[in-house]
Amino acid sequence: MAHTLARATATLGLTHPSNIDSPKISFAAKEVDVTEWKGDILAVGVTEKDLAKDGKSGFENPILKKIDSKLGGLLAEASSEEDFSGKAGQSTVLRITGLGSKRIGLIGLGQSASNTAAFKTFGEAVAAAAKSAQASNVAVVLASSEGLSKETKLSTAYAIATGTALGIFEDNRYKSESKKSALSSVDIIGLGTGPELEKKLKYAGDVSSGVIFGRELVNSPANVLTPGVLAEEASKIASEYSDVFTAKILDAEQCKELKMGSYLGVAAASENPPHFIHLCYKPPSGNVNVKLALVGKGLTFDSGGYNIKTGPGCSIELMKFDMGGSAAVLGAAKALGQIKPLGVEVHFVVAACENMISGKGMRPGDIVTASNGKTIEVNNTDAEGRLTLADALVYACNQGVEKIVDLATLTGACVVALGPSIAGIFTPSDELAKEVVEASEVSGEKLWRMPLEDSYWESMKSGVADMVNTGGRQGGAITAALFLRQFVDEKVQWMHIDLAGPVWNEKKRAATGFGVATLVEWVLKNASQK
């Protein structure tokens, strides 16, 4: 699906993203003889156990044995010569004759593969093999799929499809030259057929389109993706899915009327004005049984303000990703616009702005007043995300929602605690924690529940205001979550997700789209039907 960011009239650096179509891949579930399937690559997922050999150095696994009988033992020979043992991350692709397929690929699944994350990684490896061979048609089969339950087959097909779709995607919009993917179809063999599986594969496509949109937003530089452009992107979602979405974009004056002093204090220094984004999803038919809110931090650039980011490891050059929470929220909105779940109303809220430096900007020591009347002494202008979220959370509560999940690239402390792949979750509600963790197990995204230690609030007390905006270095992710809790109605179930680590893939130097798939799954768990 083509997606072009809204164009500013005079972008700094004269940079505009190219209009590149995202790869359109057709996924289908089939039950055919793998030796007769015709196409470019037959990709076989194998565990270490699947590669066990018999006394004659042939495979014991029935599928591998059947394939290799057509190849005269070439596969067993090659796997031995290339020291392919089926470990996760290993792969070997051979050009062959004797099968309907031009190539066969063995892709390692490790000792066993039993969760979404493992099969998503398998799908990514399939995509890498397809890219390398410039393949247009690929078939995917597991060497051992017998004994899998119907539900496991559905979740496995979903994971493989999303892994392949996301693995084939490359964001080349800002490159002068780009190579287009040739992959157009993927047949998933051996996991069943029928309408339920086809529906699951469509769902995988819808979620993947939301993740890709989220990645594109985070990858876009701050000279292109300003708060105004982010608001335009949100409005486009409402226009594209106008049967279920409405959009409201508030300017600075309207935010002032709502007494959003905390958010406006952060936005004050920038030449690019703030835009407060509110999308509302209502089902196409039927009653609404539950109202939810997804709130995303939307700092399109964070200089740190007067507490400017300096020194090694400050990552100021990556601070375009400080709107990763809003990208997850808007990516989820895009996916849900296609899925159209019943029985659930969802509010998507983003207080978009930049944290810059100027004579009119917020200073350390200033006191700002949030829209719920609470006062905050700003002892660090680089703890700005929580100041914007404060007013966004108050606004979300005022929509009459029962549950809120906020997402933010909030603290380096959470990255130190959990590393680059795991997001920290904070909530006083065991029920909400269970819901979101179960959703993440389906999506394959890694979450870890962190404590909300009330005694740590002592470090957040001010001598002149209701609170300061940051405590000491110890427990920084926890005190940040405790700060946010001050702006949530006690009757509302609330969770904070700190995704400062997994928002970005340092190896690929690109965004991950983290959070989108879990949010979509969580909304569907609250909906009447999936």
Residue, then its C-alpha position, 0 to 999 in steps of 0.5 A: m500500500a502506497h503511503t506518502l507523508a504529507r509534504a511541508t511547503a518548505t522542508l528544511g534541507l528540501t527533503h521529501p520522501s519518495n512515494i514508494d509502494s509497500p510490497k503487496i504480498s498475497f498469502a495463501a494456505k494450501e495443502v499440496d505435495v511439497t515436491e510438486w509445488k512450482g515456484d522460486i523457493l521452497a522454504v522448509g523450517v527445521t528444528e535440530k531434531d528434524l535433521a536426525k539421520d538414519g544409518k544410511s545418512g538419510f533423513e528420518n523426518p518424513i517430509l525431508k526424506k520425501i524431498d531428498s528422495k527426489l534430489g538423490g540425497l543432495l539435501a542430506e549431503a549439503s546439510s552435513e557439508e555446510d554444518f547446518s544443524g537447524k540452529a535458530g538463525q542458520s539457513t542454507v539455500l540450494r539451486i536444484t533440479g528434480l522438484g517443482s521449485k527452483r530452489i530449496g531452503l532449509i531454515g533453522l528453528g532451533q531446538s524447538a519452535s513453539n511461540t509467535a516470536a520464533f515463527k516470526t523470526f522464521g518468516e523474516a528468514v524466509a523474506a531474507a532468502a527471497k530477497s537474496a534470490q529475487a524470488s517472486n513466489v515462495a512456499v513455506v512448510l514446517a518439517s514437523s507440523e503433525g500433532l499441532s492443534k488447530e489454534t496453534k496452526l492458526s497462530t503459526a500461520y499468522a506469525i510466519a505471514t507477519g514475519t515475512a511481510l515485515g522482513i521483506f519491507e525496507d524503508n527506501r523513501y529517503k534514498s536516491e536509488s532503491k531496489k524493489s522487492a520481487l516477492s508477490s506470493v507466499d503459499i503456506i503449506g501443511l497448516g490447513t486450509g479454509p476460511e478461518l485460516e484465510k481470515k487469520l492471514k488477512y489479519a496478519g496483512d492488516v497488522s503488518s500494514g499498521v506496523i509498516f506505517g509505524r516504522e515509516l513514521v519513526n524513520s522519518p526525520a524531524n525536518v520532515l515529520t513535524p508535529g503538524v505533519l504527524a497530525e496530517e497523517a492522523s487525519k489521513i487515517a480518519s479520511e481513509y476509514s471514515d466509516v469508523f473514524t473521526a479526527k479532531i486536531l487541537d491547536a495551541e489556542q484550543c489547548k490553552e482553553l483546556k488548560m494544558g499548561s504542562y504540554l504547552g510548556v514543552a512546546a513553547a520553544s519550537e518554531n513548529p507549533p504543537h498539534f494535539i491529535h484525537l482520533c476516535y474509532k466507533p464500530p460500524s454497527g452494534n452497541v459499544n460495550v467498552k471504551l478504551a484509550l491509547v495514548g502515545k508520546g509524540l515528541t517529533f524531536d527532543s533536543g532536551g531543551y535547556n538541559i540539552k542532550t550532550g556527551p557520549g550515549c545521549s543519542i540526540e541524533l536519534m531523537k526523531f524516534d521520541m515519537g515512537g509511542s505515537a507511531a505505535v498508537l497511529g499504526a494500531a489505528k490504521a490496522l483497526g480501520q481495516i479490521k473494524p472490530l465490533g463492540v469497542e470504542v477506541h480513542f487515540v490521543v497524541a500530544a504532538c510537539e518538539n522540545m527545543i531551545s529558544g528565548k521563549g522556551m521552558r527553563p529549569g525551575d519553571i512551574v507548569t500547571a497541568s489540565n487537572g490543576k496539578t502543579i509541576e516544578v520542572n527540574n529537568t527540561d529533558a524529562e519532557g515526555r511525561l509533561t506532554l503525557a500528563d495533559a494527554l492522560v487527563y484528556a483521555c480520562n475525560q472521554g469516559v474511557e474505562k481502560i488506558v494504555d499509554l506508550a512512550t520512549l520515556t526513560g533511558a533507565c528502562v533500557v538499562a534495566l531491560g535492554p534493547s528488546i524488551a519494553g517495561i510495563f507499569t500498572p496497578s491493575d493485575e487484570l489489565a496486566k494479564e490482558v496486555v501480556e496475553a496480547s503480547e504473547v500472541s503478537g510476539e512482542k516482549l514485555w516485562r512487568m515492573p513495580l510501581e513502588d510507592s515509596y519512591w514517590e518521595s524523590m518526586k516531591s517539590g518544596v514549592a509545587d505539587m511535584v517535580n518532573t524527575g527524581g534521582r537516577q535510581g529507579g528512574a523508569i519507576t518514578a516516571a511511571l509514578f509521575l504519570r499516575q498522578f494524571v489518571d482518574e482512579k476509576v480508570q484502569w491504566m498501564h504505562i509501556d516504556l518502549a525506549g529500548p525496542v522502538w529502534n533496531e540499532k543493527k539495522r539503524a531503523a525503526t521496529g514498529f514495536g507496540v502496534a501488534t500488541l495494541v491491536e490484539w489487546v483491542l480485539k480481546n476487548a471487542s465482541q468478536k475478532 
